[in-house]
Amino acid sequence: MTGGSPLEQRVRSAVATHRGDRGALLPILHDIQAEFGYVDAAAVPILADELNLSRAEVFGVISFYHDFRESPAAGTVVRICRAEACQANGAEALMAHARQTHDTVTVEQVFCFGNCALGPAVEVNGRLAGRVDAARLDALVAGAAVQA
């Protein structure tokens, strides 16, 4: 694995790690996003070549799954569960509050963290919290900004 950009080297390394896996594209994309914070468009032709897929197939997977970002997120990432149990406990109002109040963070919706008994569930920079209301969300976001 000599030459090439750091992105190209990392993509080829992720492919080598998962080459024998069935459905290798998803774990490879997760590895790339975990390292870089998003899946750069420059990775698409490398993945297509390495996995014998078309660029359209690779891009289709990236654009279909909401967990994959095609560009870097803002410094703090807030993910709010919008599944039924969290909806019943105020997730919709929490989502509106997050979008109105925290314009410098990336706010994303997800459909279930598996934390249904403690809804609404929120993840701030990868840390899961339950029973989150507007005041607690504000505190979590403020705490994440201090840690950054």
N, C-alpha and C positions, 0 to 999 in steps of 0.2 A: 504494500500500500504506500508507494512513494509518489510524490508529486500531487498536484491538485490542491484545491482550496481546503481549508479546515472543514467546511461544510461537505465537500465531496468526499473527503477522507472519512468523516463521521457517518455519512450515508452508506458508503461502501462497507464500513465496519458493522453497522447495524444490519445490513443485508447479510453479511457473512455470519453474524450471530444467529439469524433467524432463517437462513436459506432453506433448511430442511423442514421447517415448520409448515404445517398446512395453514393456508390463509396468512402467510407471512407479512403481507402488506400492513395490516393493522398494527401488529406489535412493532414493526419497523417505524411506522409513522408516530406511534406513541413514544418510542425511544428518541426520535428526532425532536419532537415537540418538548419532551422532558429536558433535553439538553439545551435547546435554543429558545424555547418559549413559544415557538410557532414553527410551521412547516414552510420554509422558504420555497418560492416558485422554482428556484434553481435546482431543488432536489427532485422535482418531477421527472425531468428527462433522465436523470441518473437512475432513479427507481425504475422507470419504464424499461431502460436498457438492462439493468441488472436482473429484473424479474420477468423479462420477456412479456411485458404488458404494453399497451399503447399509452401514450401520455394522457389521452382522454380518460382511460380507465383509472389511472392513478389520480388525476385531478377530480374525477367523479367521486371517488372514495373520500378525498379530502374535503370536498365541498358538501357531501351528503351528511357527514357526521359533524354535529355541532361542537364536539369537543376539540376539533382541530382548528387552529387559527392560521390564517394565511399571512398575518402581519403581527408584529409584536403588540402585546397588550399594554395598556397603561400600567403604571407602577403597581397599583393594587388591583387585584382581581376579586370581585365579589360574585359568587355564584349562588343563586337563590332557587330552592326547589319549588317547582310549580306543579308537582303531582297532587293527587286528590287529597291526601291526608294533610299536606302542608297548605293547600288551598283552603281547606276547611278551617284552618287555624290562622288565616290572615296573610298568606303569602302574596296575594295580589296587591294588597295595600303596602306590604313591605317592598315589593318590586317598584311600585310607584314612588314610594318614599326614596328608595335608593337612587332612582333615575333623576328625581327632582333635586335631591340634596347633595349627591356625590357626583358632580359632573367631571371630576378629575380621576375617577376610577373606571375600570372596565366592569360593567354589570352584565352578567350572563344568566340565562335561565337554564336549569337542568330539570330532568324529570325523574327524580328519586335518588337520594343518597343512601336509602335504606335506613333512614333515621326517623321513620314515620311516627313513632310514639312521642317524639320530641319536636314535632313540627311547630312553626315553620323552621326548617333546617337551612342553614346558610354556611357556605364555605368562603373564608376570606384568606386569600393567598395559600390555599391548600389546607387550612385548618378548619375543621368542621365544628359547628356550634348548633345547639338545638334551643328551641323555645325562644327564638330571636324576635324581639319587637323593634320598633324604630329606634328607641333609645339605646338598646343593646347593639344594634347594627352600627349606629354612630360611634359607639365606644370601640367596637371591633375594628372599624375602619381607621379610627384615630390611632389605635394601638398598632395596627399594621404599618401606618405611615411613620410612626416613631421607630419601629424596628427596621425600616428600610434604609 
